[in-house]
Amino acid sequence: MKLLLALVLLLQLPAADLAPTGTLRASFIATNPVQGRVDPSTKEVSGPAPDLVRELARRLGVKYEIMPLENAGAVLASVTSGKADIGFLAVEAERATLVDFTDPYLDSGAAYAVRTDAPFQKSADVDRPGVTVGGIAGQSPEVYVREHLKAAKVVSLPSVPPNAALGKMLLDRKFDAFAANRTRMEELIRDVPGLRVLADDYMVTGQAIVVPKGNTARRMAVNRFLADVRKSGFVKRSIDTGKVAGVKVSPEPR
């Protein structure tokens, strides 16, 4: 009985800390399928990030507002300005100077999409002279290749193009490889014939929730929530329901 009471107390979430306006306001990157998707017709949001927002709001007993935003910079701005109480982002050192990250709730692989006739068999093959690698400026997969590739040339696009346009860039040899999260690359090759995704991930990053810098109470409360939804299978069910390829539930932090 005492153990059960301790568990209940541990999982209690302070609504005043997490949703000071009485509504849990959350932002995520609308163009990142690892986090969620926006239906172009109905504007309904789905995926792990929206699922987590709804579940957290349910436990808090408050309403929620989910804001799909255009990129990571917009999510950062929404949290630092106070427009959002929490945001969803991949863990990245430069971002951590502006906001505080919770523990990750899922791990996302990043991979290269290439033409089917490309000579590359593994990610390390891409980093050679004469190879042009594309990416989306400011996204974690692009930041990684820009910082780590030594011989290949990296060309960054300002925003996420539609799959048809991105596929054409690869097929027309504007890029020899394109770097993005595996979820997005697997969806690309389903839409565009003549492409494949390399089997190995060149990096793996944690997807986490961000809160305003220095708001320890909010971060700790969200960490308690995330520990429970990882352990209960909630995150795994969300991944499976959303058919999010190339991701897995993050391990418990040590």
N, C-alpha and C positions, 0 to 999 in steps of 0.2 A: 504493500500500500504506500509506504514511504517512497519507494522507488518510482511508482507511478505518479505520485504527487510532484516529485522532483522533476520528472520528465515534463509534466504539464507546465510547471513553472518555467522550465528552460525554454519551452517552445512558445510561451506567451510573447506576443509582439506588441510593442507600445505604439498604438495608432498615432499618438501625438508626435512621436519622433519620426515616424515614417510617412505620415500623411498629415502634415500640420494644417492644411486647409480643409481637411475632412474628405478630400478626394485624393487617392493615390495617383499621381501624375507620372507617367513613365514614357521614355522615348527609346526608339530603336532605329537601326538603319533599314529603311524600307527596301533597299536594293540588295540586301544581304540575306540570302535564303537560309543561311545557318541560323540567323536570329528569327526571321519570320517573313511572311509574304503578305502583300496587299492585293486583294482581288481587284482587277482593273475595272470590273463592272459594278460590283456592290460596295467596293472599298472596305470590305470586311478583312480584318487582320487575323492571321493564324500562324502557328508555329511555336517554338519553345519560348521565345520572349513574351508574346501575348499570353500564352498559357500560364507562365509564371506570374505575370502581373495580375491576371484574374484570380489565381489561387491565393496570392498574397493579399489582395484586396478582400477576398472572401474571409480569410482568417482574421483580418483586421476589423471586419465589419464595416467597411467603407466603400464608397463608389470608386470607380477608377476611370482614368482617361489615358488612352494609349495614343502616342504621337509618333507615326512613322515619318522619319526625317530623311533627308537626301544623302547624308554622309556622316562619317565619324565626327567631323568638325562641328556639324550641327547638333549632334547628340551631346558632345562636350559642352557646347555653348548653352544648351538647354538646361544642363545640370548646374554649371557654374553661375548662370544668371538667376537660378531659382525658378525657372519656368517649369522644370521637371524635378520631381523628388529623387528619382532614380533613372539611370540610363543603362543601356546594354551595349557593351563594347568588348572587343578582343583586348586582352591584357597586353600593354605595350609601355615601355619605360618612359617615353616622352609624355604620353598621356597621363601617366601617374604623377607627373609634376603639377598637374592641373586639378585632378580629381583623385579620390581614393577608390581602389578596386576591392571588391569582396573576393572571397575564394571563388575559383571557377566552378561553373555548373556543368559545362561540357567542354570537350576538347575537339578542336576542329583542325583537320589536316589541310595543308595547302599543296597544290600539285600543278604540274604543267600540262596544258592542252597543246597538242602538236598535230601536224598533218599525219595521215596514216602512213605516208611514205617517208616520213622524217627518219633520220638515222639514229635518233635518241632512243635508248632502251631504259635508262634510269636518269634520275634528276641530275646527277653529277655530270652526265654527258652534255648537258645544255651549256655549261660554262666553258665555252671555247671561242677562240677568235672567229669573227665573221658571223656570229649568231646574234640575232636581235630578239630580245625578250620584252614582251609587253606587260603592263600592269596598270592598275587603277591608282592614281596618285593618292598617297596618304593611307591607303588600306594596308593592313599588316603584311599580307603576302608581298605587296609591292615594296614596302619599307625593307623587308628582309632581303629581297633580291638586289635592291639598290645598294644595300650595305654590304652584301656578302659576295656577289658575283664579281670575279676578278677579270675575266677575259671577255665575256659576252657584253653586248651593249644593251642597256635598259632604256626603253622608251615608255613614258608614263602618259596615260590618258587622263583627262580631267574628270571624267565621270564614266559611269557604267553604260556601255552601249547595249542595245538589244542583241540577243544571241545571233540573229541573222547577220547583223552588221559586224559583230565580233568574229563570227565564223568566216565571213568574207575577207576580213583582214588577214586571217591566218591562211586561207586558201589562196589569196592573192600575194602571199609572201611578204606582206608588210611586216609581219612578225614570224619568226621561226618557232616561237613558243609563247604561250601566254600564261602568266602566273596569277593564280587566284585561289580561293578556297576550293577544296575538292567538290563540295556540294555544287557550286556554280559551274565548275568545269564538267562535271558529270551531266548536268542539265544541258550544257552547251553541246556536248557530243550527241546527246539524244535528239537535239533539234537540227543539227547541221551534219550531214553525211560527209565523209572524207576526213574526219578528225578522230583522234583518240586521246586518252589521258594516260600519262605515265603512271606505272603501277605504284611507285613509292611516293610518299609525301616528302617534300624537301624541307618542310617545317611543320610543327604542330603547335597551335596556340590555344590558350584557354579563353573561353568566352565567359565573361563575368558581368556583374552589375557594378555600376559606378555611382558614388554618392559625393556630395560636396566635400572638398578637402577639409580634413580635420573634424568631420562629423562622425566621431567614433561610435556614438550611440546608434546612429542609423546603420553604419557599416556592420556593427556587431549583431544587431537585430536581423539584418538581411542574411548574415552568415549563418545564424541559427536556423532561419527558414530554409536556406539552401542545403544545409546539412540534412535536414529532415526530408526534403523532396528528392535529394539524391538517393538517400537510404531507402525511402519508401517505394521507389520505382516510378515516381511521378515524372521525373525528367526523361527516363527511358521510354515511358509510354508516349510522352509528347514527341520525342524524336521519331518513334515508330509511326505514330499517327500522322505526323507531318511528312513522313517519307523523306527525312533529311539524310542524304547520303554523306558518307565520309566523316561522320562525327561519332563520338561515344561519350558516355557519362564520365565526368571527371572523377578521379579517385579522391578519396577523403584526404584532406591536407594532413601532413605529418606535424 
